[in-house]
Amino acid sequence: MKSFDIELVGKIGSMALIRKAEHDIDYNVFSRIGRELQPGMIWVSSGAVEIGRLDYIKRTGRELEGPKDNIMTDYSAQGQAILMEEYRRYIPKAYSVRQFLVEHTHFNDAEKRKNIYEALMRCVEQKAIPIVNYNDAVSFEANRCWELEQLRFSGHERVVECIDNDETASVISTLVHARYLLIFTSADGIYLDPNNPSTLVERVEGKDEEELIAAIDELQDHCIGASRSGAGGAKAKLEFIKEPVRQGTTVMIASPRYSIKEVLTGNCPRTVFQIR
């Protein structure tokens, strides 16, 4: 039996936190997630940029104009405060809430990676819930691309980019050796045909890590498109989960319409990746 340092790493995407038709936050999603979070869980949350954008529009009646990097920085800085406020509102009062803003450089440096691991482990001991997000407010695209290129040039075997929070969640899951990695997305899981919900793939299994990875490779051939501009889509999600799978983590992809407990116990539609 494998031992695990953390029970669950979860991730939710920006669009799953938004009521798109009303141009507003989906408070029900925050409530449903928040009340279930407990020590031993790490929550990776997108949403700062989109929530900051909606908040700015509400206050000014217009969107920001200018260079994309500047807009992303400004929306992210505005949305982070609201994002954390909503998690604090719904997470049980007995638990502390801690924000971790990470960048690709933190996971490509052994000392920084160690520091993140130790800080996350202290959260368990100190009954705190870590809320993790990529630090868009200070890591602009041109600088990020240059830093990643320098890492590749210096001979790093595997360069972590963390451009997508699906990758951030997978990297953290690998770092803390989580029992479960749960990715909440706008769909009920992975479909063979993205336009046909009846083609939901409920289970992807293998007798060992390598057989499971081969099954994931095959499934990737059916995955096209993404929920929005800038998102990696199902194919990217499947690529990111391979490393956690290799260390024995059970991965689940599901909709935030359901609770964490429902997903873990199989009482809702989902796609599960696990060793038999």
N, C-alpha and C positions, 0 to 999 in steps of 0.2 A: 504493500500500500504506500502511495506517495504521501508525504506530509506537505501541508500548505501553510504559509505564513499569514495569509489573509483569506477570509471567507469569500468575499466578492468584490470585484471591481466592476462598476457599472458606468455606462456612458449614455448620454442623451444628446440628440442633435438639435440644432437651432429650430428647425421647422416643427419639431415635435413639442416645442414649448410655446408655440404661437397659435392663436386662433386667426388664421390667415384672412378669412372673410371679414372679421371684425377689426383687423389691424390692431390686435391687442394680445397681451400675455394670456396664456391658458393657465389660470390659477389652479384649476382642478388637477392639472398634471403636477405642478409643484407640490400641491397638498398631498396627492397620492404617493409621490416619491418620498417627500420629506418625512412623513409620519412612519415610513418603514426603515429609514436609514438608522443604523446603530453601529457602535464600535465594532471594528472588524470589517467594515465596508469602506470602500473608497469610491467617491462619485466624481466622474469626469463630465463636466457640463459645458457644452457649447451654448451659444445664445447671447453673449455679451454684445456682439456687433449688431445683431438684428433687434434686440431689445433696446439698445441705445438709439438705433435709428428710429424705431417707433416712438420712443420717448421724446426725441428731438422734434419729430414731426408734430406730436401732440402739443408741444410747447411753443412752436414757432409757425406751424402751418405749412412748412416746406421741408424739403430734403437739403442736405449739405451739397455744395458744389465745389469742384476742385480736383486735384490729383487723387487717384484712388487710394494710394497709401495714406494720405492725410485724412481722408474720409474714414477709412477703416480704423485708424488710430483714434480719431475723435469719437466715433460711435462706440468703439470698444471701451474707451475710458468712461464714457457716460453709462454704458450698459452694465459694466462690472458691478457697480454699487447696487444697482437694482437686482441683478442676478443673486448676489449674496444676501440681500435683504429678504428676498422671497424664500430662499432656502432656510434662512434663520427663522423666518416666520412659522414654518411648518415642521421643522425638525424638533423632536421632543426637547423640552426645556432642560431636562436632566443632562443633555449632552452639549459639549462645546462644539462650535463650528469653526473650522479653520480654512482659510483660502490659500491655495497653492497655485501661483501663476508660473508656469514653466515655459521653457523655450528649448529648441533643438540642442543648443549648446550644453544644456544641463545633462542630457542623456548621452552625449558623445564625449564626456569627460568623466573619467573613473571617480575622481574625488567628489565631483558634484552629484554624480549618480548615487554614490554612497551616502552623501548627506541627505538626499531626498528619501532614500530608503529608510534611514534611521529616523528621520522626522515623521514619516508615515507610520513606522512601527510604534513610535511614542504616542501617536494618536490613539492606538488601541489601548495602551496602558492607561492613558489619561482620559478615556471616555470622550474622545473628540471625533467629529466627523470631518474628514478632509474633502473639500470641494476643489477640484482641479480644473484649470482651464489654460489653454495656450495664451501666452501673453502678447496678444495682438497689438496692445497699446504701445509697446516699445520695440517690437520686432517687425520692422517693415520689410517688404518683399525683396527689394534690391539688396539690402544688407544681408538678409537671410540666405539668398542665393549665393552671394559671394562667400559667406562663411561655410556653407555646405560644400562649395567647390574647393575651398582650401582644405577641408577635412578629407575629401576624396583624393586630392593631390598629395596629401601627406601620408597616404597609404592606409587609412582606416578601413578595416575589413568590412564593417557594416555601418553605414552612416544613417543615423536616425534623423528624419526630417521633421516629423510632427506637424506638417502643414495641415493635416486633417486630424481632428480629435479622435477619430476611430483609431488612428495610429497611436496617438498619445495614450489612449486607454489600453491598447494592446501592449505597448512598451511598458507601461506601469504594471499591468497584469504580470508580465514576464519578470519585471524587477522584483515584485513582492511575492511572486509565486502564489497566485490566487487560485482558489478551488474553482471559482466560477468567474467567467467574464460575460457580462450581460450588456448587449448593445441594443438600446431602444432606438427605433427608426420609424419612418413614416409608414412603413409597410408591416405586415404581420410576420415577415421573415424573408426568406429567399425564394423567389419563384423561378421555375423553369422558363415560363413565359411571363415577362414583367407586366404584360397587359391582361393577364388572366390569373386572378387570385386563386382559382381552383387548382393551379399548378404549384401551390405551396409545397416546398420540400420540408417535411417534418423532421427527418433525421438524416444525418450524415455520419456514418460510423466506419470504423476500421478495427482490425484485431490488434493493431499497434499504431504508434505515431506515424510511421511512414505510409501505412495503408490508408490512414485517415487523411494525410496530406495529399495522397494521390486522388482520393475521392473529392477533395476540395478543388484540386486542379481541374478535374473533369467538370465540376459544377461551374467553375469560372467561365467556361466556354459558353454558358447560357446567359451570362450576365452582361447587360448593356445599359447605358444611360445612368443618370443620376437625378436626384430629386430637385436639384437647383444648380445654378451656375456656381462653380467652385467646389462642389461636393464630389467625392470620389466615386460614389455609387457602390452597388453591391459587389462588383468585381474587386474594387479596392479594399472593401471590408474583408473579403475572403483572403486577400493577400496578407493583410495586417494580422489576421488571427492565427496564421500558421505558426508563429513563434510560441505563443501561449499553448497552442495545441501540442507542440513538440515536448513541452514540459508537463503534460498531463492535465492541463486546465480544460474544464468543460465549458464550451462557448455556446451562448444562446443569443439569437437575434429575434426581436419581437417588437410589438407595438406598445407605446406607453399608455394605450387605452386600458391596459391590464396592469395589475400590481406586480411588484417584484416577486411576492410569494406565489402568485398565480403562474408566473413564468417558470420559476424554479421547480414548482411541483407538477407542471405540465397541464394545468387547468385552463389553458387558453391556446390559441394558435401560436406557433413559434417554430423556429428552425434550431435544432440542437446538433452540435458537433462534439462527438465524444468517442473515446475508445470503448469497445464492447467489454 
